[in-house]
Amino acid sequence: MKKFDKISEFLDYLYALPNLHPKSDLSYIKRVLAKLDNPQDKVKTIHITGTNGKGSTSYYISNLLKKAGQKTGLFVSPYIKEFNERIQINGKNIPDADLIKLANQVVAVITEIQKEEADFNLVTFEFEVIMAFLYFAKQNCDYAVIEVGIGARHDKTNVIVPQVSVITTIGLDHEAIIGPTLADIAKEKAGIIKEKTPIVLGNLPEEVLPIVLSEAKQKNAPVYLLGQDFKLHTESVFELTSKQNYRFNLRPQVEGYDIALSVKVFELLNLHLSKAKIETAINETQIPGRYQVLQTKPQIILDGAHNIQAIENLLAFVRKEKTSGKVYVLLAMMKDKDITEVLSKFKDEQVLLTTLPYPRTAKLADYHKLNVTLPFEQDYWQAYLNLKQKMQSNDILVVTGSFYLVSAILNKGEQ
């Protein structure tokens, strides 16, 4: 039987696993979880999906729970600096030693099943999800905040019965997997709704809201809709009118939506935390790779925006921040994203395209096929240094297009 001694051995194994099963169901992951005594049922969970904002909302909720004295697990993706960020308890990444122990335990179960069914295996994401559930159960967490990978209905995290479910936003992304239409994506995300379990809804497009509400009605799930059941009043700080009024610091308005959903979820859990502590917990939350300010004067912002909705939100924020200087953008995108549509959103910004050493990343030839004539620099780090060198103190540099680029810049900068 395979046994890991080092984190590098485990990660090599993990990334060599397939990405998808021949059929898109949850039977594979459920089979392994059952052999592990269903750890996902031993911890109270919050389940979060959405085209954008699900990662930020997950971080805010976990920080609120931690502030309320709850031992809180957090499962998020992707990671920015190291794999261990995917699985956290009370803001601390899982240690390598625990990761290796869990990996060996999961591999032992796979090996056992393979004795009955030789070609049985997990996909990469299933393996990660199982390790998270196991870790949170072993560590006796009070709650675990679980971010969906893609969609919801067929997502490998959708094996839980949460205390509350959340849909942050619905927009176009991953159309090949859960689309192609907005209605298809809404149906898939509505699969997060469980029988009689509260569902908190963010700023959803009017044309797909009925799809989600219909699913909630079928499941007898209480609905809490942003703008109707709790409201957001935005200025330089914003006020959230819910059970009581809160005031938070925020930079982009979109952060306000994520915070509003997070506070509503926390209220539904009936845990006691003073208004002041709720405000502090939110204001202290650090979210890597999302509107992350690396330096000021000149300002460098890192954000993993990789779809139209996220890029529009990011640009709205940057244009508001800009005073008199220029805005430079370093952009690397995956070739399966809507590159033409994303690029159409840039107006006065000076965009420099780059690439990364991953097969999915768009290369120069991919941009040429789309008749994109923007400047291109093959070496992402050289591109970053070139733009930094050009900057005056009132300019802004935005690094975006994928979390892979944000991760690469942060990690290279620390070397």
C-alpha positions in Angstrom: 0.0 0.0 0.0 1.2 3.5 -0.8 2.4 5.5 2.2 3.5 9.1 2.3 6.4 10.4 4.4 6.7 13.8 2.9 4.3 16.5 1.9 5.9 16.7 -1.6 5.2 12.9 -2.1 1.5 13.4 -1.2 1.1 16.5 -3.4 2.6 14.7 -6.4 0.1 11.8 -5.9 -2.8 14.2 -5.4 -2.2 16.2 -8.6 -1.7 13.0 -10.6 -5.3 11.9 -9.7 -8.0 12.5 -12.4 -10.0 15.7 -12.3 -13.3 14.2 -13.3 -15.2 10.9 -13.0 -16.9 9.3 -16.1 -20.2 10.1 -14.4 -20.9 13.3 -12.4 -22.3 11.9 -9.1 -21.4 11.7 -5.5 -21.2 7.9 -5.2 -17.4 7.7 -5.1 -16.9 10.2 -2.3 -19.9 8.8 -0.3 -18.4 5.3 -0.5 -15.0 6.5 1.0 -16.7 8.7 3.6 -18.9 5.7 4.7 -15.8 3.6 5.3 -14.4 6.5 7.4 -17.6 6.6 9.5 -19.0 9.7 7.8 -16.9 12.4 9.4 -18.9 15.1 7.5 -21.9 14.4 9.8 -20.0 14.9 13.1 -19.5 18.7 12.8 -22.1 21.5 12.2 -21.5 23.0 8.8 -22.2 26.2 6.8 -22.2 25.5 3.0 -21.4 28.4 0.6 -21.6 28.6 -3.2 -21.7 31.5 -5.7 -20.0 32.6 -8.9 -18.1 35.3 -6.9 -17.7 36.1 -3.2 -18.0 32.6 -1.8 -14.3 32.6 -0.7 -14.6 36.0 1.0 -17.9 35.1 2.6 -16.4 31.9 3.9 -13.5 33.8 5.6 -15.9 36.3 7.2 -18.2 33.7 8.6 -15.4 31.6 10.0 -13.9 34.7 11.7 -17.3 35.5 13.3 -17.6 32.0 14.6 -14.1 32.0 16.0 -14.8 35.4 17.7 -17.9 33.7 19.3 -15.6 31.1 20.9 -16.5 28.4 18.4 -13.7 26.0 17.2 -14.1 26.6 13.5 -12.9 24.7 10.5 -12.6 26.4 7.1 -12.3 24.6 3.7 -11.6 27.0 0.8 -10.0 27.0 -2.6 -7.7 27.8 -4.3 -4.7 28.3 -2.1 -2.4 31.3 -2.5 0.9 30.5 -0.8 0.7 26.8 0.2 -1.7 23.9 -0.1 -2.3 23.8 3.7 -4.4 27.0 3.4 -7.2 24.9 1.9 -7.9 23.3 5.4 -7.8 25.6 8.4 -9.0 25.7 12.0 -9.4 29.0 13.8 -7.3 30.7 11.1 -4.4 28.3 11.3 -3.4 26.1 8.4 -3.3 22.4 8.8 0.2 21.2 9.8 2.1 19.0 7.3 2.3 16.1 9.8 -1.6 16.1 10.1 -2.0 16.4 6.3 0.3 13.4 5.8 -1.6 11.3 8.4 -4.9 12.1 6.9 -3.7 11.4 3.3 -2.4 7.9 4.4 -5.7 7.2 6.1 -7.7 8.1 2.9 -5.3 6.1 0.7 -5.7 3.0 3.0 -9.5 3.2 2.3 -9.1 3.6 -1.4 -6.7 0.5 -1.4 -9.3 -1.5 0.5 -12.0 -0.6 -2.0 -9.7 -1.4 -4.9 -9.5 -5.0 -3.7 -13.2 -5.3 -4.6 -13.1 -2.9 -7.6 -9.7 -2.6 -9.2 -10.3 0.6 -11.1 -11.9 2.6 -8.2 -10.3 5.9 -7.5 -11.1 9.4 -6.3 -10.6 12.7 -8.2 -8.3 15.3 -6.7 -11.0 17.5 -5.2 -12.8 14.5 -3.6 -9.6 13.6 -1.8 -9.2 17.2 -0.5 -12.8 17.4 0.7 -12.5 14.0 2.5 -9.3 15.2 4.3 -11.0 18.4 5.4 -14.1 16.6 6.8 -11.8 14.0 8.6 -9.6 16.7 10.1 -12.5 18.8 11.4 -14.1 15.8 13.0 -10.9 14.5 14.5 -10.1 18.0 16.0 -13.7 18.2 17.4 -14.6 21.4 15.6 -17.9 23.1 16.6 -18.5 24.3 13.1 -16.9 24.0 9.7 -17.4 26.5 6.9 -17.3 24.7 3.6 -16.8 26.5 0.3 -18.1 24.7 -2.8 -15.6 23.9 -5.6 -17.9 24.4 -8.7 -21.6 24.7 -8.9 -23.3 22.9 -5.9 -25.7 20.2 -6.8 -23.0 17.9 -8.2 -20.1 19.4 -6.2 -18.1 17.0 -4.1 -18.8 19.0 -1.0 -22.6 18.5 -1.4 -22.6 15.5 1.0 -23.5 17.6 4.1 -26.7 18.8 5.7 -25.7 22.2 6.8 -27.1 24.6 9.5 -27.3 27.3 6.8 -26.7 27.4 3.0 -25.6 30.5 1.1 -25.6 31.5 -2.6 -23.6 34.7 -2.9 -23.9 35.5 -6.6 -24.9 33.8 -9.9 -23.0 34.8 -13.0 -21.3 33.2 -16.0 -18.3 31.1 -15.2 -17.4 27.4 -15.7 -20.1 27.3 -18.4 -18.7 24.1 -20.0 -19.2 22.2 -16.7 -22.4 23.7 -15.2 -23.8 25.9 -18.0 -24.0 27.0 -20.7 -26.8 29.4 -19.7 -27.3 31.5 -16.6 -30.5 29.4 -15.9 -28.4 26.2 -16.0 -25.9 27.7 -13.6 -28.7 28.8 -11.2 -30.2 25.3 -11.2 -26.9 23.8 -10.4 -26.2 26.3 -7.6 -29.7 25.9 -6.2 -28.7 22.3 -5.5 -27.1 23.6 -2.3 -30.6 24.1 -0.8 -31.5 21.3 1.7 -34.8 20.3 3.3 -36.0 22.9 5.9 -32.5 24.4 6.0 -32.3 28.2 5.9 -30.9 29.6 2.6 -29.3 33.1 2.6 -29.2 34.7 -0.9 -27.1 37.5 -2.1 -27.4 39.9 -5.1 -28.9 37.5 -7.6 -29.9 38.4 -11.2 -33.7 38.9 -11.4 -34.1 36.5 -14.3 -32.8 33.5 -12.2 -34.1 34.4 -8.8 -37.4 32.4 -9.4 -35.4 29.2 -10.1 -33.7 29.5 -6.8 -36.9 30.5 -4.9 -38.8 27.5 -6.5 -36.1 25.1 -5.2 -36.4 26.6 -1.7 -40.1 26.3 -1.8 -39.9 22.6 -2.8 -37.5 21.9 0.0 -39.5 24.0 2.6 -36.3 26.0 3.2 -36.7 29.5 4.8 -35.3 32.2 2.5 -33.3 35.3 3.6 -32.8 37.6 0.6 -30.4 40.5 0.6 -32.3 43.7 -0.2 -35.6 42.3 1.1 -35.0 40.6 4.4 -31.9 42.5 5.3 -30.6 45.6 3.7 -27.3 47.3 2.8 -26.7 51.0 2.8 -23.3 51.8 1.2 -21.1 54.8 1.5 -17.4 54.8 2.5 -18.5 52.6 5.4 -21.8 50.7 5.1 -24.7 50.1 7.4 -26.4 46.7 7.4 -30.0 46.7 8.6 -30.8 43.3 9.9 -31.7 42.4 13.5 -29.8 45.6 14.4 -27.7 48.2 12.5 -24.0 47.5 11.9 -21.3 49.7 10.5 -18.2 48.3 8.9 -15.1 49.6 7.1 -14.9 48.5 3.5 -13.1 49.2 0.3 -15.0 47.8 -2.7 -18.8 47.9 -2.5 -18.8 44.2 -3.4 -17.2 43.5 0.0 -20.4 44.9 1.6 -22.5 42.2 0.0 -20.2 39.4 1.2 -20.2 40.9 4.8 -24.0 41.3 4.8 -24.5 37.7 4.0 -21.9 36.6 6.6 -23.5 38.6 9.4 -27.0 37.3 8.4 -25.7 33.7 8.5 -24.1 34.4 12.0 -27.4 35.8 13.2 -29.3 32.7 12.1 -27.0 30.5 14.2 -28.2 32.3 17.4 -24.7 32.5 18.9 -24.1 35.4 21.2 -21.7 38.1 20.1 -22.0 41.8 20.9 -22.5 44.3 18.0 -19.0 45.7 18.7 -17.4 42.3 18.5 -19.2 41.4 15.3 -17.9 44.7 13.7 -14.4 43.9 15.0 -14.4 40.3 13.7 -15.4 41.5 10.2 -13.0 44.5 10.1 -10.1 42.2 11.2 -10.7 39.5 8.6 -7.8 39.1 6.1 -8.6 37.5 2.8 -5.6 36.5 0.7 -5.6 37.3 -3.0 -8.9 39.3 -2.8 -8.5 43.1 -3.1 -5.1 42.5 -1.3 -3.1 45.7 -1.1 0.6 44.7 -1.4 1.9 48.3 -1.0 0.7 51.9 -1.2 2.2 54.9 -3.0 2.3 53.5 -5.6 -0.5 51.2 -4.8 -0.3 47.5 -5.9 -3.5 45.5 -5.7 -3.7 41.7 -6.1 -7.0 40.1 -6.9 -7.8 36.7 -8.3 -10.8 38.0 -10.4 -11.2 35.6 -13.4 -14.7 36.1 -14.7 -16.7 39.0 -16.1 -18.6 39.8 -12.9 -15.5 39.7 -10.7 -13.5 41.9 -13.2 -16.3 44.4 -13.4 -16.4 44.6 -9.6 -12.6 45.0 -9.4 -12.5 47.7 -12.0 -15.3 49.7 -10.3 -13.2 49.7 -7.1 -10.0 50.6 -8.9 -11.5 53.5 -10.9 -13.0 54.9 -7.6 -9.5 54.6 -6.0 -7.7 56.3 -8.9 -7.0 60.0 -8.4 -4.8 61.4 -11.1 -2.4 58.7 -12.0 -2.4 55.8 -14.4 -3.8 52.3 -13.9 -1.5 49.4 -15.0 -2.9 45.9 -15.2 -0.9 42.7 -15.3 -3.2 40.0 -16.5 -2.9 36.2 -17.0 -6.0 34.2 -17.8 -6.9 30.5 -18.2 -7.7 29.7 -21.8 -11.2 28.2 -20.9 -12.3 31.6 -19.6 -14.2 34.3 -21.6 -11.1 36.2 -22.5 -12.6 38.5 -25.1 -15.5 39.6 -22.9 -13.1 40.2 -19.9 -10.7 42.2 -22.0 -13.6 44.4 -23.3 -14.2 45.7 -19.8 -10.8 47.5 -19.7 -11.0 51.1 -21.0 -8.2 53.6 -20.0 -6.2 50.9 -18.1 -2.9 50.0 -19.6 -3.0 46.2 -19.8 0.0 43.9 -20.1 -0.7 40.2 -20.8 1.5 37.5 -19.5 1.4 33.7 -19.0 2.3 31.0 -16.4 3.9 27.6 -16.7 0.5 25.7 -16.5 -1.1 23.9 -19.4 -4.5 25.7 -18.8 -3.0 29.3 -18.9 -3.6 31.2 -22.1 -0.4 31.6 -24.2 0.5 34.2 -26.8 -0.9 32.0 -29.6 -4.3 31.8 -27.8 -4.5 35.6 -27.6 -3.6 35.8 -31.3 -6.4 33.4 -32.2 -8.8 35.8 -30.5 -7.3 38.7 -32.4 -6.0 40.3 -29.2 -3.2 42.7 -29.9 -2.4 43.9 -26.4 1.3 43.8 -25.4 2.5 40.4 -24.1 5.4 39.5 -21.9 6.2 35.7 -21.6 7.9 36.0 -18.2 5.3 37.0 -15.6 7.9 38.2 -13.1 9.7 40.3 -15.6 6.4 41.7 -16.7 5.6 42.6 -13.1 9.0 44.3 -12.5 8.7 46.2 -15.8 5.3 47.7 -14.8 6.6 48.5 -11.2 9.5 50.4 -12.7 7.1 52.5 -14.8 5.0 53.6 -11.9 4.7 57.1 -10.4 3.6 57.5 -6.7 -0.1 58.1 -7.7 -0.3 55.2 -10.1 -2.0 51.9 -9.4 -0.9 48.4 -10.5 -3.5 45.6 -10.5 -2.4 42.0 -10.8 -5.4 39.9 -11.8 -7.0 37.4 -14.2 -6.4 34.3 -12.0 -5.5 33.2 -8.5 -2.5 31.3 -10.1 -0.9 34.7 -11.1 -1.6 36.2 -7.7 0.0 33.2 -6.1 3.0 33.2 -8.4 3.7 36.9 -7.7 3.4 36.6 -4.0 5.6 33.5 -3.8 8.2 34.9 -6.1 8.3 38.1 -4.2 9.2 36.2 -1.0 12.1 34.3 -2.5 
